Amino acid sequence: MLKSSVKEVTSTDMTLNDGTVIPYGIAVWAAGIGPLPLTLDLIKNVAEQNLDSKARGRLVCDRCLRVHGC
């Protein structure tokens, strides 16, 4: 969701500043300037992922956010 910010996260849902509540099963919070070791390990160990200059430590996903090769 563009131009939205998270106000609160609980074990079952997150609330945006506009009051929208989004239920979830698993939340992955991504922030910072570099990839986590977990992400780099996935890229290194999953054949469909690669470390080309375009990816820069990001996982390659399809339009439904499924990670290629997993």
C-alpha positions as CSV (number, residue, x, y, z in Angstrom):
1,M,0.0,0.0,0.0
2,L,1.6,3.2,-1.1
3,K,1.7,6.4,1.0
4,S,0.7,4.4,4.1
5,S,2.5,3.9,7.4
6,V,2.0,1.3,10.1
7,K,0.7,2.5,13.4
8,E,0.5,-0.8,15.3
9,V,1.4,-4.5,14.8
10,T,-0.1,-7.3,16.9
11,S,0.3,-11.0,16.6
12,T,-2.7,-11.3,14.1
13,D,-3.0,-7.9,12.3
14,M,-1.5,-4.5,11.7
15,T,-3.2,-1.2,11.8
16,L,-2.3,1.7,9.5
17,N,-2.4,5.4,10.4
18,D,-5.7,5.8,8.5
19,G,-7.3,3.1,10.7
20,T,-7.2,0.3,8.1
21,V,-6.7,-3.1,9.8
22,I,-4.9,-5.8,7.8
23,P,-5.0,-9.3,9.1
24,Y,-1.9,-11.5,8.4
25,G,-0.4,-14.9,9.1
26,I,3.3,-14.0,8.8
27,A,4.7,-10.5,8.8
28,V,8.1,-9.7,7.4
29,W,9.4,-6.3,8.3
30,A,12.1,-5.0,5.9
31,A,14.0,-1.9,6.8
32,G,17.5,-0.7,6.6
33,I,20.2,-0.3,3.9
34,G,21.4,-3.8,3.3
35,P,20.1,-7.4,3.0
36,L,20.0,-9.6,6.0
37,P,22.2,-12.7,6.2
38,L,19.0,-14.8,5.8
39,T,18.2,-13.2,2.4
40,L,21.8,-13.6,1.2
41,D,21.7,-17.3,2.2
42,L,18.5,-17.8,0.2
43,I,20.0,-16.1,-2.8
44,K,23.1,-18.2,-2.5
45,N,21.4,-21.5,-2.0
46,V,18.3,-21.3,-4.3
47,A,19.2,-21.9,-8.0
48,E,16.6,-19.6,-9.4
49,Q,18.0,-16.6,-7.4
50,N,21.2,-14.9,-8.5
51,L,23.5,-12.1,-7.4
52,D,23.4,-10.0,-10.6
53,S,23.9,-6.2,-10.4
54,K,20.1,-5.6,-10.8
55,A,19.0,-7.7,-7.7
56,R,21.6,-6.1,-5.3
57,G,20.7,-8.6,-2.5
58,R,17.0,-8.7,-3.1
59,L,14.9,-11.8,-3.6
60,V,13.4,-12.3,-7.1
61,C,9.6,-12.7,-6.7
62,D,6.7,-13.1,-9.1
63,R,3.8,-10.6,-9.1
64,C,2.1,-12.6,-6.3
65,L,5.3,-12.1,-4.2
66,R,6.2,-15.8,-4.4
67,V,10.0,-16.2,-4.2
68,H,11.3,-17.9,-7.3
69,G,12.7,-21.3,-6.6
70,C,10.9,-21.8,-3.2
